[in-house]
Amino acid sequence: MTEPRPEAQYTFRRRGGDRIPADVQVYANIVKGATLGLSRREWSGMEHIPLEGPAILVWNHYSDIDPLMVVHYVYNAGRHPRFLLKESIVKVPVVGAILKRSGQIPVKRGSAEAADSLRVLERELAAGHVVIMAPEGTVTKEPDRWPMRGKTGVARLALESGAPVIPIVQWGALGIHDRKRDPKFKLGRKPVTVRALPPVDLSRWLGREPSREDLVEVADAIMEDLRAGLAEVRGQEAPPLFDPRQQRPEESESSE
């Protein structure tokens, strides 16, 4: 079920979505308070996020702070945001306990447990939940912050679960925090755009056992939709999807 009106509700959550435990609501309101103090929201496309049933929400990850903007948007869209997080984050005292209680999913990157995290996400989707993923697996390395080629994990999850993949594009978070800037944080409310797009059309790959080539094509299709949506938000022509494997070592080092 989706809400018929496309207008985003900026103050309160949409009705009819997930029920949120009382303590998680408290944590959510703390995050919302922080983002309200840091950003002026320019939201749209919330009608593309279903109020019920499973969905895979993907976003263009280009800053350290943009997950908070996506969390706020998805929460106000009526769903309970569930992210994959680095295991090191959930080991932080107090913060880790809150993240676990709020349903976040820790993963050891580059380990066998990383593959197991997909099974966890499948169970979340089978239970009718939404999960949020950055298909690139990290902050983009593209010099101008455009999306880069995604990993195939989100493609496999989409094809095996059958859940719709809904792109969420966002832009403006760097005005708040930029790790390459001094000072990294800037005070004052900065304009931040968050926009959900229609589900990615994956019909041509459904109904068959996906090959490695299929998974790469699906991952590219997801990132291309994100790239096109971001180009519209930025008002610029997007470059081809950036492939970090083709960058020179010195470029990789300078982007950290």
C-alpha positions in Angstrom: 0.0 0.0 0.0 1.3 3.5 -0.9 0.0 6.9 0.0 -1.9 8.5 -2.9 -0.5 11.9 -2.3 3.0 12.6 -3.4 3.7 15.4 -1.0 6.2 14.6 1.7 5.1 15.1 5.3 7.9 17.0 6.8 6.9 17.0 10.5 5.3 13.7 11.3 5.5 10.2 10.0 3.1 8.9 7.3 0.2 6.9 8.7 -0.1 3.2 8.0 3.5 2.3 8.0 5.6 0.2 10.4 4.9 0.2 14.1 8.0 1.5 16.0 8.8 0.4 19.6 8.6 3.3 22.1 12.3 3.3 22.9 13.3 3.3 19.2 11.0 6.2 18.7 13.0 8.1 21.3 16.3 7.3 19.5 14.7 8.3 16.2 13.5 11.7 17.5 17.0 12.4 18.7 18.4 11.8 15.2 15.5 13.8 13.7 16.3 16.7 16.1 19.9 16.7 15.0 19.1 16.6 11.3 16.5 19.3 11.6 19.1 21.5 13.3 21.6 20.9 10.5 19.5 20.8 7.3 16.7 22.5 5.4 14.9 19.6 3.8 13.9 19.5 0.1 12.1 16.2 0.0 10.1 14.5 -2.7 9.1 11.2 -4.1 8.0 9.7 -0.8 5.0 8.0 -2.5 7.4 5.6 -4.1 8.2 4.0 -0.8 5.6 1.4 0.1 4.0 1.7 3.5 3.7 -2.1 3.8 5.8 -5.1 2.6 9.4 -5.7 1.8 11.6 -3.3 -0.2 15.3 -2.7 -0.8 16.1 1.0 -0.5 19.4 2.0 -2.1 21.1 5.4 -1.9 24.1 7.2 -3.3 26.6 7.3 -0.5 29.0 10.2 -0.9 29.5 11.6 2.6 30.0 10.5 6.2 26.8 12.1 7.3 24.4 11.3 4.6 23.1 8.1 6.2 21.4 10.3 8.9 19.6 12.2 6.2 18.4 8.9 4.6 17.3 7.5 8.0 15.2 10.6 8.7 13.6 10.5 5.3 12.8 6.8 5.5 11.5 7.1 9.1 9.2 9.9 8.1 8.1 7.9 5.1 6.5 5.5 7.6 9.1 2.7 7.6 11.5 1.4 10.2 15.0 2.0 8.7 17.4 -1.0 8.9 21.0 -0.6 7.7 24.0 -2.8 7.2 26.7 -1.3 9.5 30.4 -2.0 10.1 30.7 -4.3 13.1 33.2 -1.9 14.7 30.4 0.7 15.0 28.1 -1.6 16.9 30.9 -2.4 19.3 31.0 1.3 20.5 29.6 1.5 24.1 26.0 2.8 24.4 25.9 3.6 20.7 26.2 -0.1 19.8 23.5 -1.1 22.1 21.1 1.5 20.6 21.9 0.4 17.1 21.3 -3.2 17.9 18.0 -2.4 19.6 16.9 -0.4 16.6 17.4 -3.4 14.3 20.6 -2.4 12.6 22.6 -5.2 11.1 26.4 -5.5 11.9 28.7 -7.1 9.3 32.4 -7.9 9.1 33.5 -6.6 5.7 35.7 -8.8 3.6 34.9 -11.9 5.7 32.7 -15.0 5.3 30.2 -13.2 7.6 29.8 -10.5 5.0 28.1 -13.1 2.8 26.0 -14.3 5.7 24.7 -10.7 6.1 22.8 -11.2 2.8 21.0 -14.1 4.5 20.1 -11.8 7.3 18.7 -9.3 4.9 16.7 -12.0 3.1 15.1 -12.9 6.4 14.3 -9.2 7.1 12.7 -8.9 3.7 10.7 -12.2 4.1 9.3 -10.7 7.3 8.0 -7.7 5.3 10.6 -5.2 6.4 12.6 -2.7 4.4 16.4 -2.7 4.3 18.7 0.1 3.3 21.9 -0.5 1.3 24.6 1.5 -0.3 25.3 -0.7 -3.3 28.9 0.6 -3.6 29.6 -0.7 -0.1 31.4 2.5 0.9 31.5 6.2 0.3 32.0 6.8 -3.5 35.6 7.3 -4.7 34.5 9.2 -7.8 36.3 12.6 -7.7 33.1 14.7 -8.1 31.0 12.5 -5.8 29.0 10.8 -8.6 28.0 7.1 -8.0 30.5 4.4 -8.9 29.8 0.8 -10.0 28.0 -1.2 -7.3 28.8 -4.6 -5.8 26.7 -7.5 -6.8 25.3 -8.3 -3.3 22.3 -6.0 -3.8 21.7 -7.5 -7.2 21.6 -11.1 -5.8 19.4 -10.0 -2.9 16.9 -8.3 -5.3 16.7 -11.3 -7.6 16.5 -13.9 -4.9 13.9 -12.0 -2.8 11.9 -10.5 -5.5 11.6 -7.3 -3.4 11.4 -4.0 -5.3 14.6 -1.9 -5.4 13.8 1.7 -4.8 16.6 4.3 -5.4 16.9 7.2 -3.0 19.1 10.1 -4.3 20.4 12.7 -1.9 22.6 15.8 -2.2 23.7 18.6 0.1 25.1 16.7 3.0 28.7 17.9 2.2 27.6 21.4 3.1 27.3 20.0 6.7 30.3 17.8 6.9 33.2 17.1 4.6 36.1 15.0 5.7 38.4 16.7 3.2 37.6 20.2 4.5 38.9 22.2 7.4 36.9 22.6 9.5 35.0 19.4 8.6 31.7 20.6 10.2 29.9 23.8 9.2 27.2 25.2 11.5 23.9 26.5 10.2 21.1 24.8 8.3 22.2 23.7 4.8 19.8 22.7 2.0 19.7 18.9 1.6 17.6 17.2 -1.1 16.3 13.7 -0.6 14.2 12.1 -3.4 12.9 8.6 -3.8 12.5 7.3 -7.3 10.2 4.6 -8.9 11.4 1.0 -8.5 14.2 -0.1 -10.8 12.9 -2.2 -13.7 14.5 -5.6 -13.2 11.9 -7.6 -15.1 14.3 -8.9 -17.7 16.4 -10.7 -15.1 13.6 -12.2 -13.0 12.4 -15.8 -13.2 15.7 -17.5 -13.9 18.9 -18.5 -12.2 21.2 -15.4 -12.5 24.6 -15.7 -13.9 27.6 -13.7 -12.8 27.0 -11.5 -15.9 23.3 -11.0 -14.9 24.3 -9.9 -11.4 26.8 -7.3 -12.8 24.1 -6.0 -15.2 21.5 -5.7 -12.4 24.0 -3.9 -10.2 24.8 -1.5 -13.0 21.1 -0.9 -13.7 20.5 0.0 -10.1 23.5 2.4 -10.1 22.5 3.9 -13.4 19.1 4.8 -12.0 20.7 6.4 -9.0 23.1 8.3 -11.3 20.3 9.6 -13.5 18.3 10.7 -10.5 21.3 12.5 -9.0 22.0 14.2 -12.3 18.5 15.7 -12.2 18.9 16.8 -8.6 22.3 18.4 -9.3 21.3 19.8 -12.7 24.4 18.4 -14.3 25.2 15.8 -16.9 26.4 12.6 -15.2 29.6 10.9 -16.3 29.8 7.1 -16.9 29.7 5.0 -13.8 33.1 5.2 -12.1 35.0 2.0 -11.7 37.3 2.2 -8.7 39.3 -0.8 -10.0 40.5 1.3 -12.9 41.8 4.2 -10.8 45.5 4.7 -10.3 47.0 3.9 -6.9 47.8 7.5 -6.2 44.2 8.5 -6.8 43.0 5.9 -4.4 45.4 7.2 -1.7 44.4 10.8 -2.2 40.7 10.0 -1.9 41.0 8.6 1.6 
